[in-house]
Amino acid sequence: MAPIGITVGILIGTIGIGGVLLVPSLVYIRGMEIHVAIATCMFTYLFSGAVGAVEYARRRSIRWQQAIRLCVGAMPGAYLGAATSWLAPAYVLEILIGFLVLLSGVQALRMTSEDDRSDRELGTIVLVAIGLVTGFGSAMSGTGGPLILVPLLIWLKISPLAAVGLSQVIQLPVAALATTGHLAHGSIDFPIGAGIAVLLMVGVFFGARIAHRASPNVLKRYIAFALLVVGAFMLLRNAFEMLSPAAVN
């Protein structure tokens, strides 16, 4: 898991997207039960989010007023998502997220240089609603927040670096409330989670530096590519699982 943890951390720190790889890694490599894997991953995002938020805040890349409104919506959403994840399979949500990520990747490719330089402000209700959806979907799927938040903000024409900066902050309330919900309704593998958390923090530390040295257009292309790959991965994985003999039987 060490190379995977470092890689995921770099991806989270650079483009915000990467946590989606952790859950299947724990399930297929470590043999962990899916619900425990989701709960364990949410615990690790407490630490990756803290490092990412500090690194982006040091470079003044976080819009704090927007971040606060997003977190207000994300907190109840994350707790409800964590509780719901133990009652129902997450494949339907993953399929919906996969489509959203694919569409957002296409949108990111279509963004112009003017879009990159824009400083769009979203209303309080819109931000709270985005936070609610992000918190619920992230806790349900174990993706941490950025996988859902970054595509939504890109779709709304928020600049890539600003979107990634906000995604670092939202990991904290999402992970905290989701961890609380998972402890109340299920279980977390803390020893494995602690090891992965260390790897993520190292990766995020270097990933944040990469993001601030890349040009906006380069960062936009990396985000678009990651969205397309991750969206396709999520849809194909669920398609194979539904068509597998075990699923049919």
N, C-alpha and C positions, 0 to 999 in steps of 0.2 A: 504493500500500500504506500510505501514511501514515495516512489516516483509519481504516483497518482496524486497523492496529497500535495506535493510541491507544485505539480502542474496545475491542479485545480486552484490552488492559492494564487499563482501567477495570473491565471485567467480571471479570477475574481478581482484582483487588484488592478488589472489592466483594462478589462472591458466589462467587468461586473458579472459575467456569465461563466459558469464553470461548475457550480454546485450540483447541477443536474447529473454530473458524472459520478458523484459520490455514492448515491443510493444504489445504483446497479453494481458498482464496484464492491460494496459491502455485501450485497446479496449474492453475486456470482463468484467473487473471489474469496470472501471470508465465510460464505455460507450463512449469513445472518438472515433472520426472518425479516420480511419486508417492513413490517410496522416498527420493529425495533431499529432497523436501519434508518428509517425516516426520523424517528425520535432522536437517535444518536447524532445524525447529521445536523439537525436543528440545534442541538447543544453546541456543536463545534462552531456554528456561525456566530455565537456570542463573541468568540475570540477573533475570528477573521474580520468581523464587523468592527470591532474596537480598533484593530490595527489600521484597517482601511479608512475609518472615519478620521483617525488622528493624522494619517499621512495626507489625506485630501484636504483636511482642515488647515494643516500647516501651509498648504499651497493655495489656500483661499479658493478652493474649487467646489465648495458646498454652499448652496443657497439655503441658509438656515431657516428662513421663514417658510419656504416650501417644505423643507425637511420636517419641521415640527408638525405641520398640517398632515403630511403623509403618515407620520408616526401615530398621530391621534386616531386615524382610521385603521392603521395596521394592528394596533394592540388588541382590540376586541376580535378582529378578523383572525389573528393568529391563534388566539385561545380557542375560538370556535372551530377553526380548521384542525387543530391538534386533536380536539375531542372527537370530531367527526371522522378523522382518519382511522380511528380504531373501530368504527362501526360499519364502514363501507370500503370497498376497494377503490383505489385511486385512479384506475385506468381511464375512466370516463373523463375525469378532470385532466389527466395527462394528455389525452387526445385533443381536448379543447385548447390546452396550453400549447400543444405542438402546432396546431393551426395558427394560433395567435403569433407564435414565434416565427413561423415561416412567413406570414404576411408582413410582419414587422421587418424581417430581413429584406424583403423586396422593397418595403418603404424606405429603409435605410440606404439601399443602393440608389434610390431615386432622389434622395436629398441633394440639394444643390449647395454650392458654397455659401449662398446667402442664408440658407437654412442653418448651416453650421455656425454662422456668426449671429444668428438671431438670439434674442434674450426674452423669449416669450414667458409671460406670467400667467399662471393658471389660477382660477378662482378657488376659494377655500372649500366649497362644496365638492368641486371636481377633485381636488387633492385628497380630501378625506375619503371620497368614494374610491379613488385609485388605491389609497392606502388600505382600505378595507378589503378590496379584491386581492391586492398583493399579499396581505397577511393571511387571508383564508387559503388562497391557492398555494402559497409557499409552505404553510404548515401541513396542508394535506399531502403535498407531493414531496416534501423534504428538500426543496430547492433553495431555501434561504431568503428569497426576496428579489435579488437582482434579475433573475430569469424572467420574472413577470413584470417587474417595474421598468427595467430598461426598455423592453419592446414597447410598452405603453407610452413612455415618455418620448421615445423616438418617433412613434406614430403621431404624437401630438406636436412634433417638430421642436422638441427641446434639444439643445445642442448635445452631442455625444458625451463630452467631458462632464457637463453638468448632470446629465442623466446617470453616468457612472458614479459621480460624487454622491448624489442622492441615494443611489442604491447601496452605497457603503453604510450610510447612516441607518437606513431602514432595516438592515440586518439585526441591529441591536434589539429594538422592541419586538420584532417578529420572533427572533430566537428566544428572547426571555419569556414571552408569553406562551410561545409554542412549547418550550421546555417545561414550563409550569403545567400546561395542559397535558403533556405526555406523561409527566410524573403522576398526575392525578388519575389518568385513565389507562396507563400502560407502563412501559419500562424503558430505561436508557442504559446502554452499555458504556458506562463511564470510563473504564480503562482504555478501551479502543478509542472512544471519543476524545480523551485527553491527548493521546498520541497523534490523532489526526489534527486536532486543534493546533498543536505545535507546528506541524507541517504546513497547515494553511496560513498561519501567521507569518512564517518565513516567506512563503510564496507571495502573499499579499504585499508584504514590505517591499519586495523587489518589483512586483507588478505595478504598484502605484507610481514608482519612479519611471518605469517604462511608459506608462500612459501620459505622463506630463512632459516627456521628451519627444513623443510622437506628434506629428502635425495633425490638425483636426481631420483632414481628409483621409490620412492613413488610419487614424483611430476609427473613423466612420466605416472604412472598408473592412477592417478587422471585426468590428461589431456586426456588420451585415453578414460577413462570411460565417461568423460564429452562430448567429441566429438561424441562418439557413441550415447549417450542419446539425445543430442541436434540434431544431424543429423536425427535420427529416428523421433524425435518430429516434426521437420520442414516438413519432407516428409509426415508424417501421418496427420498433421494439414492441409496441402494443399490438400491431397487426400480427406479428409472428406469435406472440403469446396467445392471442385469440384463436389463431389457426393451428396451434400446436395440438397434438393428439390428446394431451392431458386436459387442455381446455375444452376440446370437443367432447371428451368423455365426462 
